[in-house]
Amino acid sequence: MDLILWRHAEAEDGTDDLERRLTPKGRKQSARMAKWLARELKDEPIRVISSVAQRSQQTAQALGHGFEVDGRINPGAPVASYLEVAGWPRGDGRVTIIVGHQPVIGCLASLLLTGRELDWSTRKGAIWWIQRRTRGPQVEYVLRACIAPEQLY
């Protein structure tokens, strides 16, 4: 199973956290990352899940692919909710992309890669792409990519 953790792009300030929308810079960040993901995921079946937050939904929309909205990954959700929503580690055969929030994105990446929840920072609009591989009885988690929009050309 491949799991892509995508932090929403830059959003406007506001008092209603779930209604905050992407800034012009955030729209560019999400478009740049979506273009890269589309190229990398060409011909792969994907499942995209966004939190209820407008900024996450707008980030997910940049892919031009249908997506699910799930309140279990709203801001402040625990790491376990992200795993549950993703169906990790089994999945359904599709690459799962979760568009969510810090600090959970960084904590989840650290948990999958080190076995511990650590406060790993993740830039706005960036992704962690983690693969679960089985080699005989051995299961390993491999970091395929960790990339921010400003690193893409």
C-alpha positions as a Markdown table, in Angstrom:
| # | Residue | x | y | z |
|---|---|---|---|---|
| 1 | Met | 0.0 | 0.0 | 0.0 |
| 2 | Asp | 1.1 | 3.5 | -0.8 |
| 3 | Leu | 0.1 | 6.3 | 1.5 |
| 4 | Ile | 0.6 | 10.0 | 0.6 |
| 5 | Leu | 0.2 | 12.5 | 3.4 |
| 6 | Trp | -0.4 | 15.9 | 1.9 |
| 7 | Arg | -0.5 | 19.0 | 4.1 |
| 8 | His | -3.0 | 21.6 | 2.9 |
| 9 | Ala | -1.4 | 24.5 | 1.1 |
| 10 | Glu | -1.1 | 28.1 | 2.6 |
| 11 | Ala | -4.5 | 29.4 | 3.8 |
| 12 | Glu | -5.9 | 32.8 | 4.8 |
| 13 | Asp | -6.1 | 33.8 | 8.4 |
| 14 | Gly | -9.6 | 33.7 | 9.9 |
| 15 | Thr | -11.6 | 33.0 | 13.0 |
| 16 | Asp | -13.6 | 30.0 | 11.6 |
| 17 | Asp | -10.8 | 27.5 | 11.2 |
| 18 | Leu | -12.8 | 25.1 | 8.9 |
| 19 | Glu | -13.8 | 28.0 | 6.6 |
| 20 | Arg | -10.3 | 29.3 | 5.9 |
| 21 | Arg | -9.6 | 29.2 | 2.2 |
| 22 | Leu | -6.3 | 29.0 | 0.3 |
| 23 | Thr | -4.4 | 32.2 | -0.5 |
| 24 | Pro | -3.2 | 32.8 | -4.1 |
| 25 | Lys | 0.2 | 31.4 | -3.0 |
| 26 | Gly | -1.7 | 28.4 | -1.6 |
| 27 | Arg | -3.5 | 27.8 | -4.9 |
| 28 | Lys | -0.1 | 27.9 | -6.7 |
| 29 | Gln | 1.4 | 25.5 | -4.1 |
| 30 | Ser | -1.4 | 23.0 | -4.5 |
| 31 | Ala | -1.4 | 23.2 | -8.3 |
| 32 | Arg | 2.3 | 22.6 | -8.4 |
| 33 | Met | 2.1 | 19.6 | -6.1 |
| 34 | Ala | -1.0 | 18.2 | -7.9 |
| 35 | Lys | 0.8 | 18.4 | -11.3 |
| 36 | Trp | 3.8 | 16.5 | -9.9 |
| 37 | Leu | 1.5 | 13.9 | -8.2 |
| 38 | Ala | -0.5 | 13.4 | -11.4 |
| 39 | Arg | 2.7 | 12.7 | -13.3 |
| 40 | Glu | 4.0 | 10.3 | -10.7 |
| 41 | Leu | 0.7 | 8.5 | -10.2 |
| 42 | Lys | -0.1 | 8.2 | -13.9 |
| 43 | Asp | -2.2 | 5.1 | -14.5 |
| 44 | Glu | -2.3 | 4.3 | -10.7 |
| 45 | Pro | -5.7 | 3.9 | -9.1 |
| 46 | Ile | -6.0 | 6.5 | -6.3 |
| 47 | Arg | -8.3 | 7.4 | -3.4 |
| 48 | Val | -8.2 | 11.0 | -2.1 |
| 49 | Ile | -9.5 | 11.9 | 1.3 |
| 50 | Ser | -9.8 | 15.5 | 2.6 |
| 51 | Ser | -10.7 | 16.9 | 6.0 |
| 52 | Val | -13.8 | 19.1 | 6.1 |
| 53 | Ala | -11.7 | 22.2 | 6.2 |
| 54 | Gln | -12.0 | 24.4 | 3.1 |
| 55 | Arg | -8.3 | 24.7 | 2.7 |
| 56 | Ser | -7.9 | 20.9 | 2.6 |
| 57 | Gln | -10.7 | 20.5 | 0.1 |
| 58 | Gln | -9.3 | 23.2 | -2.2 |
| 59 | Thr | -5.8 | 21.5 | -2.0 |
| 60 | Ala | -7.4 | 18.1 | -2.9 |
| 61 | Gln | -9.4 | 19.7 | -5.8 |
| 62 | Ala | -6.1 | 20.7 | -7.5 |
| 63 | Leu | -5.7 | 17.0 | -8.4 |
| 64 | Gly | -8.7 | 17.2 | -10.7 |
| 65 | His | -9.9 | 13.9 | -9.2 |
| 66 | Gly | -12.9 | 13.1 | -7.1 |
| 67 | Phe | -12.3 | 13.0 | -3.4 |
| 68 | Glu | -14.0 | 12.0 | -0.1 |
| 69 | Val | -14.5 | 14.4 | 2.8 |
| 70 | Asp | -14.1 | 12.9 | 6.2 |
| 71 | Gly | -14.4 | 14.8 | 9.5 |
| 72 | Arg | -12.3 | 12.3 | 11.4 |
| 73 | Ile | -9.2 | 14.0 | 10.0 |
| 74 | Asn | -10.2 | 17.5 | 10.8 |
| 75 | Pro | -7.7 | 19.8 | 12.6 |
| 76 | Gly | -6.9 | 18.3 | 16.0 |
| 77 | Ala | -7.7 | 14.8 | 15.1 |
| 78 | Pro | -5.5 | 12.0 | 16.6 |
| 79 | Val | -3.0 | 10.1 | 14.4 |
| 80 | Ala | -5.1 | 6.9 | 14.9 |
| 81 | Ser | -8.0 | 8.6 | 13.0 |
| 82 | Tyr | -5.8 | 9.2 | 10.0 |
| 83 | Leu | -4.7 | 5.5 | 10.0 |
| 84 | Glu | -8.4 | 4.4 | 10.3 |
| 85 | Val | -9.5 | 6.7 | 7.5 |
| 86 | Ala | -6.7 | 5.4 | 5.2 |
| 87 | Gly | -7.3 | 1.8 | 6.0 |
| 88 | Trp | -3.7 | 1.5 | 6.9 |
| 89 | Pro | -1.9 | -0.8 | 6.6 |
| 90 | Arg | -4.0 | -3.0 | 4.3 |
| 91 | Gly | -5.8 | -0.4 | 2.1 |
| 92 | Asp | -7.8 | -1.4 | -0.9 |
| 93 | Gly | -5.2 | -1.6 | -3.6 |
| 94 | Arg | -5.3 | 2.1 | -4.5 |
| 95 | Val | -2.8 | 4.7 | -3.6 |
| 96 | Thr | -4.4 | 6.6 | -0.7 |
| 97 | Ile | -3.8 | 10.4 | -0.5 |
| 98 | Ile | -4.9 | 12.1 | 2.7 |
| 99 | Val | -5.1 | 15.9 | 2.6 |
| 100 | Gly | -4.8 | 17.0 | 6.2 |
| 101 | His | -3.2 | 19.1 | 8.9 |
| 102 | Gln | -0.1 | 19.7 | 11.0 |
| 103 | Pro | 1.0 | 18.6 | 13.4 |
| 104 | Val | -0.7 | 15.2 | 12.7 |
| 105 | Ile | 0.9 | 14.8 | 9.2 |
| 106 | Gly | 4.4 | 15.1 | 10.7 |
| 107 | Cys | 3.5 | 12.9 | 13.7 |
| 108 | Leu | 2.1 | 10.2 | 11.4 |
| 109 | Ala | 5.0 | 10.2 | 9.1 |
| 110 | Ser | 7.4 | 9.8 | 12.0 |
| 111 | Leu | 5.3 | 7.0 | 13.5 |
| 112 | Leu | 5.3 | 5.0 | 10.2 |
| 113 | Leu | 9.0 | 5.6 | 9.6 |
| 114 | Thr | 10.4 | 5.3 | 13.1 |
| 115 | Gly | 7.8 | 3.6 | 15.2 |
| 116 | Arg | 7.4 | 6.8 | 17.4 |
| 117 | Glu | 5.2 | 9.8 | 17.2 |
| 118 | Leu | 7.6 | 12.8 | 16.9 |
| 119 | Asp | 7.0 | 16.4 | 16.2 |
| 120 | Trp | 8.2 | 16.4 | 12.6 |
| 121 | Ser | 7.5 | 19.7 | 10.8 |
| 122 | Thr | 5.9 | 19.6 | 7.4 |
| 123 | Arg | 5.8 | 22.6 | 5.1 |
| 124 | Lys | 2.5 | 23.9 | 3.7 |
| 125 | Gly | 1.5 | 22.0 | 0.6 |
| 126 | Ala | 4.2 | 19.3 | 1.1 |
| 127 | Ile | 3.8 | 15.5 | 0.9 |
| 128 | Trp | 5.2 | 12.5 | 2.6 |
| 129 | Trp | 4.9 | 9.4 | 0.3 |
| 130 | Ile | 5.3 | 6.2 | 2.3 |
| 131 | Gln | 5.1 | 2.7 | 0.9 |
| 132 | Arg | 4.4 | -0.5 | 2.8 |
| 133 | Arg | 6.3 | -3.4 | 1.3 |
| 134 | Thr | 6.2 | -7.1 | 2.2 |
| 135 | Arg | 9.2 | -9.2 | 1.5 |
| 136 | Gly | 8.4 | -12.7 | 2.7 |
| 137 | Pro | 7.5 | -12.4 | 6.4 |
| 138 | Gln | 9.2 | -9.1 | 6.6 |
| 139 | Val | 7.2 | -5.8 | 6.5 |
| 140 | Glu | 9.0 | -2.6 | 5.8 |
| 141 | Tyr | 8.0 | 1.0 | 5.4 |
| 142 | Val | 9.9 | 3.0 | 2.8 |
| 143 | Leu | 9.9 | 6.7 | 2.3 |
| 144 | Arg | 9.4 | 7.2 | -1.5 |
| 145 | Ala | 9.3 | 11.0 | -1.4 |
| 146 | Cys | 9.2 | 13.9 | 1.0 |
| 147 | Ile | 8.8 | 17.0 | -1.1 |
| 148 | Ala | 7.5 | 20.6 | -0.8 |
| 149 | Pro | 6.0 | 22.6 | -3.6 |
| 150 | Glu | 8.8 | 25.0 | -3.8 |
| 151 | Gln | 11.2 | 22.1 | -4.6 |
| 152 | Leu | 9.3 | 21.3 | -7.8 |
| 153 | Tyr | 9.9 | 23.0 | -11.1 |
